[in-house]
Amino acid sequence: MSHPQARPGTTVLLAKTLQHLPQTVQHAIRLSVLAIGLLSGGAPSLAQAAGLEGSWSGGGTVRFASGGEEHARCRAHYSRRSNAVYVLRATCATASGKAAQSATLQKVGDNRYSGTFYNSEYDISGRIYVIIRGSSQSVRLTSSSGSASFRLSR
């Protein structure tokens, strides 16, 4: 299933639209963005040590289109679909809630992956970027609802 990507200018329009939504809807959208990027949890095998596959956990910051920020803790698990494609299932939590996301990532270079994420609960999609350095990874998520950056480790 493909998910539409935001066109330039959509982020500004959505941010203005969100300002007029009830707090509960804004919160749901924010949680969706949060869950988007939170990937990992577990001990790797030697084969997994240098790759993406396996469990990761850590934390970072979620930035909402409204300008607000929240700290988040995440657990993520990557499964290999093919030689260069991985599927991610992640759960993240902030002080205001918990959300789950899925993503599909393609290897785009040495220890670099990019793809799309989707939160079915809030119908939010966007881009995800992952860079691995040893036993840690930096994850960046972007969508029309906001962005997030995380540092995860095995």
N, C-alpha and C positions, 0 to 999 in steps of 0.2 A: 504494500500500500504506500503510495507516495503522499507526501504532505507538502502543501504550498509553502514557498519561501517568501519572506517579506521583501517587498520592493523598496528601493531607496525612498525615504520620506514617510514610509509606513510607521516607523518607530515613533516619530514625532506626533503623527495623527493619533496613533493608539494611546500614547501617553496622555494626550489631551482628553481623549475619550474616557480613559480610565479614571480621570479626576472626577468624573460625574457619576461613576458607578458606586453602588453601595460598598461600604467597607468590606463586607463579607466576600463580594465578588472580587474586589481588588486583592484581598488576602488569598483567595483561591488561585488567582493568576500568579501571584508572587510565589506561592508554594510550588506551583507547577514549574516555574523557572528554576527554583531552587533544586527541585528533584532532578531536573534535567541533567545537571552535570555531576551528580554525585555518584561516583563509581568505585566500588571495591569491597574486599575483605577476605583475608586468609593467608596461610603459609604456602609459598611457592615450591614447586619441585625444581630441580636443577635446570630442566628444560624450560621452565617458565621464567627463571631468574632474569633473563635478558629480554623477554618479550612481554607482550600485552596480556596474554592469556592468564586467567586466574583471578584471585580476589585481592582487592585493594581497599584501604580505608584512610580517612583523613578529614580535613576540613578546609574551609575557605570562606569567601564572602560572596553574598548574593546582592546584586545592585538592581533595584527596581527602576522602571522607566519613570516613576514618580520622583526619583532622587533618593529614596530611602535605601538603607543597607541592613543586612542581617548576617550574623555569623552562622555557618551551617556545618554540621558533621555528617559525613556520608560513608556508605559502604557500597562497593561496586564489585560486580563480577563480570569478567569478559570471557566469552566462549568463542572459539575459532569456528567460523562457518566455512572458510576455504583458506587457501594459502595466504591471501592478503586481506581477507574480510573477517571482521569480528562483530559479535553482537554483545551489547552491554545491557545489563539490568542493574539499576542503581536505586538506592533509597537514601534520602537525605532528610535531616531534621533541623529545625531552627527552634528558637524559643516560642514561636507562634504556630508551629505545626510540623507535619511530616508529609513527604510526597515521594512517589515512585516514578521513574522514567525508564525508557528503553532507548537504545541508540544502535545504529549500524555504522561501523567505521571501516574505512579503507586505508591500508598502508600507503602513504604518499612519499615516504623517504625513510632513511635510517632512523628508527625509533620515533617516527612521526606518523600520526594518523589523523584523519578528518572524516567527518560524516554528518549525519543528521540525527537529531533526537526527537522524541515524541512523548508527551504526557497525555495519555488518553483520558484521564480523570478531568483535566481542564482543557483538553483539546488545544495544546500549545506545542508548536514545533520550532526547531531552529537548527543552528549549526553547532557542532562540537569539534574541538581540536585537542589533541593529546600529544605531549612530548614526554618520552621516557628518558630518564637519566639514572642509570643504575637501578636501585630498588625503589625509586620514587618517580612520580609523574606529575606534570602540571597539566591541568585540564582547564580549558576555557570554553564557556558556553555563551552563545548569543541568540537572542530572539527579539521579536518586536515588544515583548513584555519586560525585557531587562537583560542582564548578563550575569555571569558568575565566573569566579576563578577559584580553583582548588589545588591543593597539594595533597597527593595521595601516596601511600607507601604500602609495601607488602607486609 
